Amino acid sequence: MFSEEWDWGFPFKRKLINPIIRFFCILADAIVVPGSIHKKHFINMGVDPGKIFIMPNATTLKIGESKDDGKTVLYVGRLIKRKGVDYLIRAFKKLNDPAASLIIVGYGEEEKRLKELAQGSDNIIFKGRVPQDKLYNYYSKASLVVVPSISDEMGDSWVFVLNETMLHGKPVIATEAVGGAYDLVKDGVNGFIVLEKDVNKLYRAMKRIIDNRELQEKMGNESKKIINEGFTYEKMVEGFKKAIEVVSQ
């Protein structure tokens, strides 16, 4: 069994079928998950820890030459309620720094509302849909990347934007509603994990990085180190291989 699920706070209807899901999970010979928060979820469901194998999510993306100006905040993703972009916009406005800019890459049903929320701030720029093979242009120019997801009936299972950001050697801020943050973001080392929907904490985390070029570089180097050491396709295959070996015995 493979799953990216973790206990992000399930809606009532889902909770009703949890006993059935738990039954099949316990019966499984092996469960493959992408990270530690996912493993913890299945252990809490009663699955033998020895049957759970971590297959760290990995991705590749064209890497661009770093050209950031020290004060560019980047968001990449869908513009839907669960992504929490409205909290990011509010937090960015609190920076009140004319030299800083917020670049929003993505599209979705919340786009109109988010643009209305951003009115009055010329340094909040919406770029719309950008092809995957062109994203490096934005990552390379960013000072930091923010993943502000919220638990809107479900959290974010992983969010590959974290991997892509760290491949480019950039600091990252993510909320506790992002599954991948628990393994990829070392709080205070390569970025920060903040409470979801907390505008003030998100603002303070951004300001701490934005105002300190030396910290940006240090955190960016740590991001690249973390991703290269633990989140490669080799590590991903290794997780699957261990699960298959156990099941085959």
C-alpha positions as CSV (number, residue, x, y, z in Angstrom):
1,M,0.0,0.0,0.0
2,F,1.2,3.5,-0.8
3,S,-0.3,6.6,0.8
4,E,0.6,10.3,1.3
5,E,-2.1,10.7,4.0
6,W,-1.4,12.1,7.4
7,D,-3.6,13.3,10.3
8,W,-4.3,16.8,9.1
9,G,-7.8,16.9,10.8
10,F,-10.3,14.9,8.8
11,P,-13.9,16.1,8.1
12,F,-16.7,14.3,9.9
13,K,-17.7,12.1,6.9
14,R,-14.1,10.9,6.5
15,K,-13.9,10.1,10.2
16,L,-16.9,7.7,9.8
17,I,-15.0,5.4,7.5
18,N,-11.7,5.6,9.4
19,P,-12.3,2.2,11.1
20,I,-12.6,0.6,7.7
21,I,-9.4,2.2,6.4
22,R,-7.6,1.2,9.6
23,F,-8.7,-2.4,9.1
24,F,-7.2,-2.6,5.6
25,C,-4.0,-0.7,6.7
26,I,-3.4,-3.3,9.5
27,L,-3.9,-6.1,7.0
28,A,-1.4,-4.7,4.5
29,D,2.0,-6.5,4.3
30,A,3.8,-3.1,3.8
31,I,2.9,0.5,3.6
32,V,5.1,3.0,1.8
33,V,4.9,6.7,2.8
34,P,6.8,9.8,1.8
35,G,7.8,11.2,5.2
36,S,7.9,11.0,9.0
37,I,4.5,12.7,9.7
38,H,2.9,10.1,7.4
39,K,4.6,7.2,9.1
40,K,3.5,8.5,12.5
41,H,-0.1,8.7,11.2
42,F,-0.2,5.0,10.3
43,I,1.5,4.0,13.6
44,N,-1.2,5.9,15.4
45,M,-3.8,3.8,13.4
46,G,-2.3,0.7,14.8
47,V,0.0,-0.4,12.0
48,D,3.2,-2.2,13.0
49,P,6.1,0.3,12.5
50,G,8.2,-2.5,11.0
51,K,5.7,-2.6,8.1
52,I,6.0,1.1,7.3
53,F,8.7,2.3,4.9
54,I,9.6,5.9,4.1
55,M,10.1,6.6,0.4
56,P,11.2,10.3,0.4
57,N,9.6,12.3,-2.4
58,A,12.0,13.6,-4.9
59,T,11.8,15.8,-8.0
60,T,14.1,17.3,-10.6
61,L,13.8,20.8,-12.1
62,K,16.0,22.9,-14.3
63,I,18.3,25.0,-12.1
64,G,18.8,28.6,-12.9
65,E,21.6,30.9,-11.9
66,S,20.8,32.7,-8.7
67,K,20.0,36.4,-9.4
68,D,17.9,37.4,-6.4
69,D,18.0,41.0,-5.1
70,G,17.6,40.0,-1.5
71,K,14.0,41.0,-1.1
72,T,11.9,38.8,-3.4
73,V,9.3,36.6,-1.8
74,L,7.9,33.8,-4.1
75,Y,4.7,31.7,-4.0
76,V,4.2,28.9,-6.5
77,G,1.0,26.9,-6.6
78,R,-2.7,26.8,-7.2
79,L,-4.8,29.8,-6.1
80,I,-7.4,27.9,-4.0
81,K,-8.5,28.4,-0.5
82,R,-6.5,25.5,0.9
83,K,-3.2,27.1,-0.2
84,G,-3.7,30.0,2.2
85,V,-2.4,32.7,-0.2
86,D,-4.6,35.3,1.4
87,Y,-2.6,34.9,4.7
88,L,0.6,35.3,2.8
89,I,-0.6,38.6,1.2
90,R,-1.7,40.0,4.5
91,A,1.7,39.0,6.1
92,F,3.6,40.5,3.2
93,K,1.7,43.8,3.5
94,K,2.8,44.1,7.1
95,L,6.5,44.2,5.9
96,N,5.7,47.6,4.5
97,D,9.0,47.6,2.7
98,P,9.0,49.3,-0.7
99,A,12.1,47.4,-1.7
100,A,10.4,44.0,-1.2
101,S,8.2,42.3,-3.7
102,L,5.8,39.3,-3.6
103,I,5.7,37.2,-6.8
104,I,2.6,34.9,-7.1
105,V,2.9,32.2,-9.7
106,G,-0.2,30.1,-10.3
107,Y,-3.9,30.3,-11.1
108,G,-7.2,29.1,-9.7
109,E,-10.7,30.0,-8.4
110,E,-9.4,32.4,-5.7
111,E,-7.4,34.6,-8.2
112,K,-9.9,37.4,-8.4
113,R,-10.4,37.6,-4.6
114,L,-6.7,37.5,-4.0
115,K,-6.0,40.3,-6.5
116,E,-8.7,42.4,-4.7
117,L,-6.9,41.7,-1.4
118,A,-3.6,42.8,-3.0
119,Q,-5.0,46.1,-4.3
120,G,-2.9,49.1,-3.2
121,S,0.3,47.2,-3.2
122,D,2.2,47.7,-6.5
123,N,4.9,45.3,-5.3
124,I,2.5,42.2,-5.2
125,I,2.7,40.8,-8.7
126,F,0.6,38.0,-10.2
127,K,2.3,36.0,-12.9
128,G,-0.5,33.5,-13.7
129,R,0.2,30.1,-15.2
130,V,3.8,29.4,-15.8
131,P,5.0,26.2,-17.6
132,Q,6.9,23.8,-15.3
133,D,10.1,24.1,-17.4
134,K,10.1,27.9,-16.9
135,L,9.7,27.9,-13.2
136,Y,13.5,28.0,-12.7
137,N,13.3,31.6,-13.8
138,Y,11.3,32.5,-10.7
139,Y,13.1,30.2,-8.2
140,S,16.5,31.5,-9.2
141,K,15.4,35.2,-8.6
142,A,13.7,34.5,-5.2
143,S,15.1,35.4,-1.8
144,L,12.8,32.9,-0.1
145,V,9.7,30.9,-1.0
146,V,6.6,30.6,1.2
147,V,4.2,27.7,1.3
148,P,1.3,29.1,3.4
149,S,-1.2,26.1,3.2
150,I,-4.1,25.7,5.6
151,S,-6.1,22.7,6.8
152,D,-9.3,23.3,4.8
153,E,-10.8,19.8,5.5
154,M,-7.5,18.4,4.5
155,G,-3.9,19.5,4.7
156,D,-1.3,19.4,1.9
157,S,0.1,15.8,1.6
158,W,3.6,16.9,0.6
159,V,4.0,20.0,-1.7
160,F,6.9,19.5,-4.2
161,V,7.5,23.3,-4.2
162,L,9.6,22.6,-1.1
163,N,11.8,20.2,-3.1
164,E,12.1,22.6,-6.0
165,T,12.9,25.6,-3.8
166,M,15.6,23.7,-2.0
167,L,17.1,22.4,-5.2
168,H,17.7,26.0,-6.0
169,G,19.4,26.6,-2.7
170,K,16.7,29.0,-1.2
171,P,15.3,29.4,2.3
172,V,11.7,28.2,2.7
173,I,8.8,29.1,5.1
174,A,6.0,26.6,5.4
175,T,3.0,26.1,7.7
176,E,2.3,23.1,9.9
177,A,-0.4,22.1,7.3
178,V,2.3,21.1,4.8
179,G,3.2,17.4,5.1
180,G,6.6,17.7,3.5
181,A,7.7,20.5,5.9
182,Y,8.2,18.0,8.8
183,D,11.1,16.4,6.9
184,L,12.4,19.1,4.5
185,V,12.3,22.2,6.7
186,K,14.6,22.3,9.7
187,D,13.2,25.2,11.7
188,G,15.7,28.0,12.0
189,V,18.2,26.1,9.9
190,N,17.0,26.3,6.3
191,G,13.8,28.2,7.0
192,F,10.8,28.2,9.4
193,I,7.7,26.3,10.1
194,V,4.9,28.6,11.3
195,L,1.3,28.1,12.5
196,E,-1.2,28.0,9.8
197,K,-3.4,31.1,9.4
198,D,-1.1,33.1,11.7
199,V,-0.4,36.3,9.8
200,N,1.9,37.8,12.5
201,K,4.1,34.7,12.8
202,L,4.4,34.4,9.0
203,Y,5.2,38.1,8.8
204,R,8.0,37.8,11.5
205,A,9.5,34.8,9.8
206,M,9.6,36.6,6.4
207,K,11.0,39.7,7.9
208,R,13.8,37.8,9.7
209,I,14.9,36.4,6.4
210,I,14.2,39.3,4.1
211,D,16.2,41.7,6.3
212,N,19.3,39.5,6.6
213,R,21.2,38.7,3.4
214,E,23.7,36.6,5.3
215,L,21.0,34.5,6.8
216,Q,19.4,34.0,3.4
217,E,22.7,32.6,2.0
218,K,23.2,30.4,5.0
219,M,19.7,29.0,5.0
220,G,19.9,28.5,1.2
221,N,23.1,26.5,1.5
222,E,21.4,24.3,4.2
223,S,18.4,23.8,1.9
224,K,20.6,22.5,-0.9
225,K,22.5,20.2,1.5
226,I,19.3,18.7,2.9
227,I,17.8,18.0,-0.5
228,N,20.9,16.5,-2.0
229,E,21.6,14.2,1.0
230,G,18.2,12.9,1.6
231,F,15.6,13.6,-1.1
232,T,17.0,12.1,-4.3
233,Y,15.6,9.5,-6.7
234,E,18.1,7.0,-5.3
235,K,16.7,7.4,-1.8
236,M,13.2,7.2,-3.2
237,V,13.9,3.9,-4.9
238,E,15.6,2.6,-1.8
239,G,12.4,3.0,0.2
240,F,10.3,1.0,-2.3
241,K,13.0,-1.6,-2.6
242,K,13.0,-2.2,1.2
243,A,9.2,-2.6,1.2
244,I,9.3,-5.1,-1.7
245,E,12.1,-7.1,0.0
246,V,10.1,-7.5,3.2
247,V,6.9,-8.5,1.3
248,S,8.8,-11.0,-0.8
249,Q,10.3,-12.9,2.2
